[in-house]
Amino acid sequence: MTNSEIIIIIISIFSLLGTIAIAVATGIYTHYSKRTINELKKQNIYLKEVNEEGYKLKRKSISKKLCYEITRNEQYSKYLSVFFNSKPDSFDKMWDYFKERKHKNLFKNDIYGEFVSSNIDFKDDKIFENLYSLDLSYKKIQNNMDLLMSKNPTLKPQILELFLSDTLVPIKESLRKIEELYELFKKGTGYNHKVSNFYKEAQNLIEFLEIQDFHK
């Protein structure tokens, strides 16, 4: 066997070994690539589930906080509704009523702001619209109450009826929006605020108020 033939055989052997090595390396790479891809898929699924669960928990937490604030506003709105429907016979009597109840604390104006700043997407524009409308109604009621508490000399007895009716409209609208919001939060989060002790206690206070005589 000549030297040339020996060299050809050696080159062939190395070539075969190289091919085998490449095949083995490719197999290992493919195996680990698939495994890595599968692991990444599993990790993405896990992260998605964790993020989704975190989102749901955060949304429920914000819903409960908003429901508590809304219940307080429902309570105050019903207080006002009962009082105004009793037709107080003077602005002085109305002024005394609000003074006793620390008028400035009657409304929490941060409900809408709290919702907006939370960056939570409730996947239902109706909630956003209701809170926005509620915020506007409260601002109108608040302006009317500010006018009353200012002891403005233009508030003559002759315009008492007009003042009452102008204030009752946004109060009724607020109560309607609040009722819708309870249902929307229940639908969106599965949390029924109306079965909570907090809500029941608030309703007990309202029922107590409804039997009061404001004409005394």
C-alpha positions in Angstrom: 0.0 0.0 0.0 1.5 3.2 -1.1 1.8 6.4 1.0 -0.9 8.1 -1.1 -3.4 5.3 -0.4 -2.6 5.4 3.3 -3.2 9.2 3.4 -6.5 8.8 1.5 -7.6 6.2 4.1 -6.7 8.4 7.0 -8.5 11.4 5.5 -11.6 9.2 4.9 -11.5 8.1 8.6 -11.2 11.6 9.9 -13.9 12.7 7.5 -16.2 10.0 8.8 -15.4 10.9 12.4 -16.1 14.5 11.6 -19.5 13.6 10.1 -20.4 11.5 13.1 -19.3 14.3 15.5 -21.4 16.8 13.6 -24.4 14.5 13.6 -24.0 13.9 17.4 -23.6 17.6 18.0 -26.6 18.4 15.9 -28.7 15.8 17.8 -27.6 17.1 21.1 -28.3 20.7 20.0 -31.7 19.8 18.7 -32.6 17.9 21.9 -31.5 20.8 24.1 -33.1 23.4 21.8 -36.4 21.6 22.0 -36.0 21.2 25.7 -35.2 24.9 26.1 -38.1 25.9 24.0 -40.4 23.7 26.0 -39.1 25.1 29.2 -39.6 28.6 27.9 -43.1 27.8 26.9 -43.8 26.3 30.4 -42.3 29.4 32.0 -44.3 31.7 29.8 -47.5 29.8 30.7 -46.6 30.0 34.4 -45.8 33.7 34.2 -49.0 34.4 32.4 -51.0 32.5 35.0 -49.2 34.3 37.8 -49.8 37.7 36.2 -53.4 36.9 35.5 -53.9 35.8 39.1 -52.1 38.9 40.4 -54.3 41.0 38.1 -57.5 39.4 39.4 -56.4 39.8 43.1 -55.5 43.4 42.5 -58.8 44.1 40.7 -60.8 42.5 43.5 -58.9 44.5 46.1 -59.6 47.8 44.3 -63.2 46.7 43.7 -63.7 46.2 47.5 -62.1 49.5 48.3 -64.3 51.3 45.8 -67.4 49.5 47.0 -66.7 50.6 50.5 -66.4 54.2 49.4 -69.4 54.0 47.1 -71.5 52.5 50.0 -70.6 55.6 52.1 -71.6 57.8 49.3 -74.8 55.8 48.8 -75.5 56.3 52.5 -74.9 60.0 52.4 -76.9 60.3 49.2 -79.9 58.6 50.9 -79.5 60.8 53.9 -79.8 63.8 51.6 -82.7 62.3 49.7 -84.7 61.6 52.8 -83.9 65.0 54.2 -84.8 66.9 51.0 -88.0 64.8 50.4 -89.1 65.8 53.9 -89.4 69.4 52.5 -87.5 71.4 55.1 -89.3 74.7 55.4 -86.3 77.0 55.6 -82.6 77.3 54.5 -81.6 77.8 58.1 -83.0 74.4 59.0 -81.1 72.9 56.1 -77.9 74.8 57.2 -78.2 73.4 60.7 -78.8 69.9 59.4 -75.5 70.0 57.3 -73.6 71.7 60.0 -74.4 69.0 62.5 -73.3 66.3 60.0 -70.0 68.0 59.3 -71.0 69.0 55.7 -67.4 69.0 54.3 -67.1 65.3 55.0 -70.4 64.3 53.4 -68.7 63.2 50.1 -65.5 61.4 49.2 -64.5 62.9 45.9 -61.6 60.6 45.2 -63.7 57.5 44.0 -63.2 58.4 40.4 -59.6 59.4 40.9 -58.8 56.2 42.7 -60.2 54.2 39.9 -58.3 56.1 37.2 -55.0 56.0 39.1 -55.2 52.2 39.7 -54.4 51.5 36.0 -56.7 48.5 36.3 -58.6 47.5 33.2 -62.0 46.2 34.3 -62.8 45.2 30.7 -66.0 47.1 30.9 -66.3 50.7 29.9 -69.7 50.9 31.8 -67.8 50.9 35.1 -65.6 53.8 34.0 -68.6 55.7 32.6 -70.7 55.2 35.8 -67.9 56.3 38.1 -67.3 59.4 35.9 -71.0 60.2 35.9 -71.1 59.7 39.7 -68.1 62.0 40.1 -70.0 64.7 38.1 -73.2 64.3 40.1 -71.3 64.6 43.4 -69.6 67.7 42.2 -73.0 69.3 41.4 -74.4 68.2 44.8 -71.2 69.5 46.5 -71.6 72.9 44.7 -75.2 73.2 45.9 -74.2 72.4 49.4 -71.3 74.9 49.3 -73.8 77.5 48.2 -76.1 76.6 51.1 -73.3 76.6 53.6 -72.0 80.0 52.4 -75.2 81.6 53.8 -75.6 83.3 50.5 -78.1 86.2 50.8 -79.6 85.3 47.4 -81.0 82.1 49.0 -84.4 83.6 49.8 -87.3 81.4 51.0 -89.0 81.8 47.6 -86.4 79.8 45.8 -86.3 77.0 48.4 -88.4 74.6 46.3 -86.2 75.2 43.2 -83.1 74.5 45.3 -84.6 71.3 46.6 -85.6 70.0 43.2 -82.2 71.0 41.6 -80.4 69.0 44.3 -82.6 66.0 44.3 -82.0 65.3 40.6 -78.2 64.5 40.9 -78.9 62.7 44.1 -81.4 60.3 42.4 -79.0 59.9 39.5 -76.2 59.1 41.9 -78.2 56.4 43.6 -79.2 54.9 40.3 -75.5 54.8 39.2 -74.4 53.3 42.5 -77.0 50.5 42.1 -75.6 49.7 38.6 -72.0 49.8 39.9 -72.7 47.1 42.5 -73.9 44.8 39.8 -71.1 45.7 37.5 -68.4 45.0 40.1 -70.2 41.8 41.0 -70.2 40.7 37.4 -66.6 41.7 36.8 -65.0 40.3 39.9 -67.4 37.8 41.4 -67.6 39.9 44.6 -71.1 40.7 45.9 -70.6 43.7 48.2 -74.2 43.7 49.2 -73.8 40.5 51.3 -71.0 42.1 53.4 -71.5 43.2 57.0 -70.2 46.6 56.1 -73.1 47.1 53.6 -75.7 45.7 55.9 -74.6 48.0 58.7 -74.8 51.0 56.4 -78.3 50.0 55.4 -79.4 49.8 59.0 -78.3 53.4 59.6 -80.3 54.5 56.5 -83.4 52.7 57.8 -83.0 54.4 61.1 -82.7 57.8 59.4 -85.9 57.2 57.3 -88.0 57.1 60.4 -86.7 60.5 61.7 -88.9 63.6 61.6 -87.1 66.5 60.0 -89.9 68.9 60.5 -89.3 69.2 64.3 
